[in-house]
Amino acid sequence: MDPEVDLPAFADAHAAGAHVVDVREPHEYVRGHVPGAQLIPLRSLPGRLHELPSEGDLFLICASGVRSLDAALFLAQRGRPVRSVRGGTLAWARAGHPIVAGAEAGPR
C-alpha cells in the first residue's frame, strides 16, 4: 500500500469521519490545523501509540507531508495501516478547506 494519500482522497476520508493525527509541533498546530485533528508531535509518537485508535482509517498530517510520511513509515513498521497526507496542511488550506486555530481539535 502506498503510504501517501492525495488531497482529494483525504478530503473524502475526512468528510466520512476518518481519524486524523497532526504530527507537527504544538506551536504549529495552534496556528492552524485540519478540523478534528488530534495533536501528537512526531517526537512524542513512540510514547503515545496507545492514544491511536486501534481500528478504522488513520491519516497523518504535518505542514507539507514530510514528517507525516516519516510517522506513517514508523507506524507501518509496527503493523499499523496509516496514510500520510501528501502536501500536508499547507495543501489542505491552499485548496480552500477549513482550518481551525487554537489548541483544541475543533469541530469536524
N, C-alpha and C positions, 0 to 999 in steps of 0.2 A: 504494500500500500504506500502510495506517495505520502510522505509526512506533511506535505503542504496542501492547503486548500485555497482556491482563488476567492476573491471577494464576493462575487455573486453567490457562490455556493455557501459561503459563510453567512451571508445576509439571510439566505433562506433558512439555514440551520438556526440562526439566532432568532428569527421570527417564530420558529417552531419550538423554541424554548431550550435549545442546547445550552449546556453549562460552559461558561467562558471564564478562563483564568488569565488575568493580566499579570505578566511576569516582570513588569518594569519596577522601578523604584517608587516608593510612596510619593515623593515629590513630583514625579511624572504623572502618576495616576491621578493625583489631586487636581492637576491642571486640566485633565480631560480624559475620559475613558468611555468605552462601549457600555451602554446601559446594562446593568445587571452583572457586569464583570466582577469576579472575585479577585482581590489583590493577593498574590503570593509572589513576592520578588524571586527572581531566578536564584539568587544566592541562598534563599530560605527554603527552596523547594525540597531538597533532600530530607529535611527535618519536618516537613509539613505534608508528606504524602498522604497521611491519614485524613487530611481535610478534603481530598479529592473524592468526588463521587465514584463509587465502585462500578456503576452501570450507567449506560446512556452515552450520548455523544459528548465529547470533551474537546474544546477548542482552546488553544493557547494563543495569546496575542501580546505584542510588545509595541514599540514605536514603529519599526519598519519590517519586522519579520525575522531578524537575525537571532535575537535572544529567545524568541518563542520557538524557533526551529531547533536551537540547542536544547531547550527544555523538552521539546517533543521527542528528540532523539534519545535523550536521557530516560524519559518515561517509556519509550518503546523498548529500550534495552531491558526494562523491568516488566515487560509484558503488557503494558498499558496501551491500548489503541487510542491515540490522540492525533490531532491535526494542528498544525501551525498556520496561522492566517498570513498568507503572502501579502506583503505590503503593510501589514500591521495597522495600528490605529491611525497613522497618517493617511493611508489609503482609504480607510473607512470614512474619515472626516472629509477628505477631498471628494469622495463620491456622494457627499451630501447626507450621509447617515447621521443620526443624532449622537451627540457627545454629552456626557454628564460630568460636571465639575464637582469637586469636593471629595471628601474621604469616604462617603457612603457609595455603595454599588449603584444606587438609584433604581428607578423603575425600569422594567423591560419595555 
